[in-house]
Amino acid sequence: MNPSPVSSISESGDQDIKSHFCTAMRRLASTVSIVTCQIGEEWHGMTATAVVSVCADPATILVCINQSASIHEPLVASGHFCVNLLQSDQAEAAQAFSGKLKGSARFALGQWDNDAYQLPALRDAQANIFCTLVETLTHGTHSVFIGRVDGVRTAGQVAPLIYQNGDYSRAVSLKAA
């Protein structure tokens, strides 16, 4: 396979750096997650792809959230969050939590519970990662929430919903048949 020719190059200070950076990030495929938290009886959630494991010992994860997102302040106040890694057939839920629906209406899609750790968890997600917020960093428009993993629930199959180039897709194994 021959790589495609370089279409444009931007350097720091270039007026087009933001545009080219966004174009480059569209090429970064990520598993789609719904990040949730709870304040009293009220559930909050949003779709996220900026979710990364930090280390396994101690088990730690980070989530980047825009400071203007509706979940931002509730997550700070709660001090706990759940990362729900979506299955490839859960694109409708991802869309609902990315702004198609507002507030509690988002939780009408899928089977949600809050039995474990008192955090909203999507029962048929690939995995639910229950976290305690241990550190918050601010950079630009976003906060980086670092969470200690308190518990994990996983499904039997690995079939992630992937977001790449502005669209949802499935992962396909490259193993020879």
C-alpha positions in Angstrom: 0.0 0.0 0.0 1.5 3.4 -1.0 0.8 6.3 1.3 -1.1 9.2 -0.2 0.9 12.3 -0.9 1.0 15.1 1.7 -1.7 17.5 0.9 -0.7 20.4 3.2 1.8 21.1 6.0 1.2 23.6 8.8 3.7 24.7 11.4 3.2 26.3 14.8 2.1 29.9 14.4 0.5 29.2 11.0 -3.0 30.6 10.8 -4.2 27.3 9.4 -2.8 25.2 12.2 -6.2 24.8 14.0 -7.9 23.7 10.8 -5.1 21.3 9.8 -5.0 19.9 13.4 -8.8 19.2 13.3 -8.3 17.5 9.9 -5.5 15.4 11.3 -7.6 14.4 14.4 -10.4 13.1 12.1 -7.9 10.4 11.2 -7.5 9.3 14.8 -10.0 6.5 15.3 -11.4 6.2 18.8 -13.8 3.9 20.7 -16.9 5.9 21.4 -17.9 6.2 25.1 -20.7 7.7 27.1 -19.4 9.4 30.2 -22.0 9.6 33.0 -22.3 11.0 36.6 -25.0 11.5 39.1 -25.9 14.4 41.4 -28.7 13.3 43.8 -31.3 11.7 41.7 -30.3 13.5 38.5 -28.2 11.7 35.8 -25.9 13.5 33.5 -24.1 12.1 30.4 -22.3 12.9 27.2 -20.6 11.1 24.3 -16.8 11.2 24.4 -13.9 9.9 22.3 -11.2 11.6 24.3 -10.9 8.7 26.8 -7.5 7.1 27.5 -6.1 4.6 30.0 -3.3 6.2 32.0 -1.9 3.2 33.7 -2.9 -0.2 35.1 -1.2 0.2 38.5 -3.0 2.0 40.0 -5.8 1.5 37.4 -6.4 5.1 36.1 -8.2 6.6 33.2 -8.5 10.1 31.8 -11.4 11.9 30.1 -11.2 15.2 28.3 -14.4 17.3 28.5 -15.2 20.8 27.1 -15.8 23.2 30.0 -19.0 24.3 28.3 -20.5 20.7 28.2 -23.6 20.2 30.3 -21.8 17.3 32.2 -18.8 19.4 33.2 -20.0 21.0 36.4 -22.0 18.0 37.6 -18.9 15.8 37.2 -16.8 18.2 39.2 -19.4 18.3 41.9 -20.0 14.6 42.0 -16.4 13.5 42.1 -17.3 10.2 40.5 -18.0 9.2 36.9 -18.6 6.1 34.7 -17.1 5.5 31.3 -19.4 3.3 29.2 -17.5 1.9 26.2 -20.1 1.4 23.5 -20.8 -1.6 21.3 -20.8 -1.3 17.5 -24.6 -1.4 17.4 -25.0 1.6 19.9 -24.6 4.5 17.5 -28.1 5.8 18.2 -27.2 6.2 21.9 -23.9 7.9 21.0 -25.9 10.4 18.8 -28.4 11.0 21.6 -25.7 11.8 24.1 -23.8 14.0 21.7 -26.5 16.6 21.6 -29.4 15.1 19.6 -31.3 14.8 22.9 -31.0 16.9 26.1 -30.9 16.1 29.8 -32.7 13.0 31.1 -34.2 12.2 27.7 -30.8 10.8 26.7 -31.2 8.0 29.2 -34.4 6.8 27.5 -32.2 4.9 24.9 -30.7 1.7 26.2 -31.0 -0.1 29.5 -29.5 2.0 32.3 -29.0 1.2 35.9 -27.1 2.8 38.8 -26.8 -0.3 41.1 -23.0 -0.4 41.0 -21.3 2.6 42.5 -24.4 4.8 42.3 -23.4 5.9 38.8 -25.5 5.5 35.6 -24.2 2.5 33.7 -25.4 1.2 30.3 -26.0 -2.5 31.0 -25.2 -3.7 27.5 -22.1 -1.6 26.9 -18.8 -3.3 26.0 -17.6 -2.2 29.4 -18.5 0.1 32.3 -15.5 1.7 34.1 -16.5 3.2 37.5 -14.1 6.0 38.6 -13.4 8.4 41.5 -12.1 11.8 40.3 -8.6 12.2 41.7 -7.3 15.2 39.7 -8.5 17.8 37.2 -6.3 19.7 34.8 -7.4 22.6 32.7 -6.0 23.3 29.2 -7.6 25.7 26.7 -11.3 25.0 26.4 -11.2 21.6 28.1 -10.7 19.9 31.5 -8.8 16.7 31.8 -10.4 14.5 34.4 -8.2 11.8 35.9 -10.1 9.0 37.6 -9.0 6.1 39.8 -10.8 3.0 38.6 -12.9 1.6 41.4 -14.6 -1.1 39.4 -15.1 -2.6 35.9 -17.9 -4.5 34.3 -17.3 -6.1 30.9 -19.4 -7.8 28.2 -18.5 -11.1 26.6 -17.7 -9.8 23.1 -15.3 -7.2 21.8 -17.1 -5.1 19.2 -16.4 -1.4 19.7 -18.2 1.5 18.2 -15.5 3.5 16.5 -15.5 7.2 15.6 -13.3 8.2 12.7 -13.5 11.0 10.1 -16.8 12.3 11.4 -18.6 8.9 11.2 -19.3 5.8 13.2 -17.8 2.5 12.1 -16.9 -1.0 13.3 -13.4 -2.5 14.0 -12.4 -5.2 11.7 -9.7 -7.7 12.6 -6.7 -7.9 10.2 -5.9 -11.5 11.1 -5.7 -13.7 8.1 -8.7 -16.1 7.9 
